[in-house]
Amino acid sequence: MCGIVGCLGFKNPREYVLNGLKTLDYRGYDSAGVAYYNDGIRIYKDVGAVEHLMELVPQDIKTDIMIGHTRWATHGVPNVANTHPHISKHKKICLVHNGVIENYEDVKKFLIGKHYDFYGDTDSEIVANLIEHYYLSENDILDALKKCMFVLKGSYALAIICNDYPDEMFVMKNGSPLVIGKGDGFNFVASDASPMIKYTDAFIELNDQEYGRITKTNVDIYDANGVKVTKKLIKKDIESISHDLKGYPHYMLKEIEEIPQTIKRLLETYVKDGKYTFDESLLNKLRESDHIMFIACGTSYHSSLVGGRYFEHYGKSTSKYIASEWAFDPVFPGNKPFIILISQSGETADLIHCLKIIKEHNLKNLIITNTGGSTLDRNCMYSLLLHSGVEVSVASTKAYVAQVTLLAMLAASLSKDTKLIDDLTDSLDVIYDIQDHYKPLIMKVADEIKDKKNLFYLGRSFDYFLSLEASLKLKEISYIHSEAIPGGELKHGPIALIEKGIPVIVFITDPETAPSMRGNIEEVKSRGAKVYTIATKSLSRPEDTIMVEDYAYYLSSVAVSSIAFYLAYYVALAKGLNVDKPRNLAKSVTVE
Ligand code: AGP
């Protein structure tokens, strides 16, 4: 995880670096720091979020070069010593790092043999010292970087300043993202383009195993053999990477309310004149395969459960795997599997590990991601973008709905089934209705459950898949222990946990499963549970908590997931928690 920024020649480096770190703090917020050159390298850093760092960094900094970092702790607890930037023993090299160095223990031993010692526990401090060691022996900073690239195993995006080159910044990348923003007489670096869009729309994306030198006016990038590479300037569309809160108090609320727009954009992108526009070669590969495997993590895994069911509906055999589980015991069902990876960020390390295995087996693959230019987008055989706009809140909402929507469209396009398009369009009214009329009711439920320690979600079939996601959302941001249980499984064990006053939230939106769900409600009520029901109008009873307009039942993750998202949001708000940045988490999980 972690976010890095840097600038050279920019008129207000403090503003760019600190605001840039705020923009990137969705990548981690355990601690933050900056370094700049002014007659030597100066560092300010502390535990806590960027807001705190802003109070520490002097207003009147005079410098042409500055780097900054916001950290999600991997190696070493969040304390000042482990906070970036890190400086080498002889104060030559100062750097910020995003990634994980796998062989840091070996490198550390090597450096101890060279009389290096360390003030903290991070792998990043070791990288600073390794660069310094090679710099002092090679006498050339670029040669030192090349050598380090050869030695270091693992992932890194590095922005480096050197005491002997006050007008130059150095970069190095493998596995973790790093983007350069080109300005007129100034240049930037950052983990993604969002901190830079206010100042430039021209970007250079570094590939793995590349390093280079940046000045105010130049960018020189080299491959692992030291050969200079010609980099393309990429123009980015500002709207798609904007982190503007647009008047909302939190990103999560903004992103929930962007759900209808997200569905509409997918319909506009992948349907023309009533027909799907997916790449025929992709559709043929999917048709030819005898088994479709889905691999993902967290929320994206939940969307694969729904999506997998859609493909099964069109006659495909499927299996769904959690990336971190599959990576350590890879199985390949069928004779000709096709693999669909799903990732909002496109940077999830567990999934990148899976892709490596998939490639070793030469298997056809597709990534469904919200992040064009991400590692998975660049390295998968096919890529379909979610076009949801950047999702900042750690709790994924609009991207989940977008994933399910896109999977439904892709599955339906295999059989040229266009009824889905009407069903999706109809579901928009259900979502708008929830946004316009149900928030006060959801807030009331939030208030009733906010002090509970445990809670259950119940559903069957598509409502069960939605329950899984609803439950993850609630635990993630409200810290209430929550579990999703398929209605029929209650009696096989979980019912033992039902006791007086425990909240049980039930989805009843599927005509097939509604009668059994009503039976489940009686079972938990008779054991003292406080039941809240979310039902579609045609299946509802007067005692239900929330009754929503009818929709095609198989779209519950699209049409009524907003209720679950609002509920998690309002519970966290009522508890006074940090909605967008829940404890211990980060938006993109770039460590395994
Ligand atoms: C979602 O609310 C979570 N923060 C998390 O489970 C997330 O979905 C997971 O880390 C996968 O991320 P990805 O979609 O970016 O790969």
Residues whose N, C-alpha, C, O or C-beta is under 5 A from the ligand:
A	BS01	AGP	C297 G298 T299 S300 I342 S343 Q344 S345 G346 T348 V394 A395 S396 K587 V589
